Amino acid sequence: MALTCSWALLGDRRIRTLRDVARDRETEILESEVDCDDEGVFSHRLLFWPRDELTIDFAGLSLEIADHEDRRVNLGGGFFVEILPEDED
């Protein structure tokens, strides 16, 4: 699944917050909501545990979903899969 926000308003503080929560394995998203104002601007609000909250304003949103026949999940560049050899008993 790919969720893409277009014309997102990101500044140094917002990028720093995203980077910090992405690097912290203890961080969880407690709440997430998207609203649209009268002018057509979307706001995505995220509340993270144990700290931080963030609002990203943007003008458009697109969603792309691609199924895998083997039901696997694509992991981004920050993750790796280690396949261990089976025990021979």
C-alpha positions in Angstrom: 0.0 0.0 0.0 1.3 3.5 -0.8 -0.4 6.6 0.5 0.9 9.7 -1.2 0.1 13.3 0.0 0.7 16.0 -2.7 1.6 19.6 -2.0 2.4 18.7 1.6 3.5 21.6 3.8 6.6 20.3 5.6 9.1 22.4 7.4 12.3 21.6 9.4 10.4 20.9 12.6 7.9 18.5 11.0 10.6 16.6 9.1 12.7 16.4 12.3 9.6 15.0 14.2 9.0 12.4 11.5 12.6 11.3 11.4 12.7 11.0 15.2 9.6 8.9 15.6 10.6 6.7 12.6 14.0 5.9 14.2 12.5 5.2 17.7 11.3 1.5 17.8 9.3 2.3 21.0 7.1 4.9 19.2 3.6 4.0 18.4 0.8 6.0 16.7 -2.0 6.4 19.2 -4.4 8.5 17.1 -4.5 9.4 13.4 -7.2 11.5 11.7 -7.6 13.4 8.5 -9.9 16.4 8.0 -10.6 18.7 5.1 -11.4 22.4 5.7 -13.7 24.7 3.7 -10.9 25.6 1.3 -10.1 22.0 0.4 -6.9 21.7 2.5 -6.5 18.4 4.2 -4.9 18.1 7.7 -3.4 14.8 8.9 -3.0 14.8 12.6 -0.9 12.2 14.3 -0.4 11.6 18.1 2.6 9.4 18.9 3.4 7.6 22.1 5.4 8.2 24.3 5.9 11.7 22.9 5.3 14.1 20.0 2.3 15.0 17.9 2.3 16.3 14.3 0.0 17.9 11.8 0.7 17.7 8.1 -1.3 20.0 5.8 -1.7 18.9 2.2 -3.8 19.5 -0.9 -4.2 16.0 -2.4 -4.2 12.3 -1.5 -3.8 9.2 -3.5 -3.8 5.5 -2.5 -2.3 2.6 -4.4 -2.7 -0.9 -3.3 -0.8 -3.8 -4.9 -1.5 -7.4 -3.9 1.2 -10.0 -3.8 0.3 -13.5 -4.9 2.3 -15.0 -2.0 0.8 -12.6 0.6 4.2 -11.1 1.5 4.8 -7.6 2.6 7.3 -5.3 1.0 9.6 -3.7 3.6 11.2 -0.4 3.1 15.0 0.3 3.0 15.1 0.7 6.8 14.2 -3.0 7.4 15.8 -6.2 6.4 14.8 -9.9 6.6 17.2 -12.4 8.0 16.6 -16.0 7.0 18.1 -18.4 9.5 19.0 -22.0 8.5 16.7 -24.7 10.0 18.1 -26.7 12.8 19.1 -30.2 11.7 18.3 -32.5 14.6 
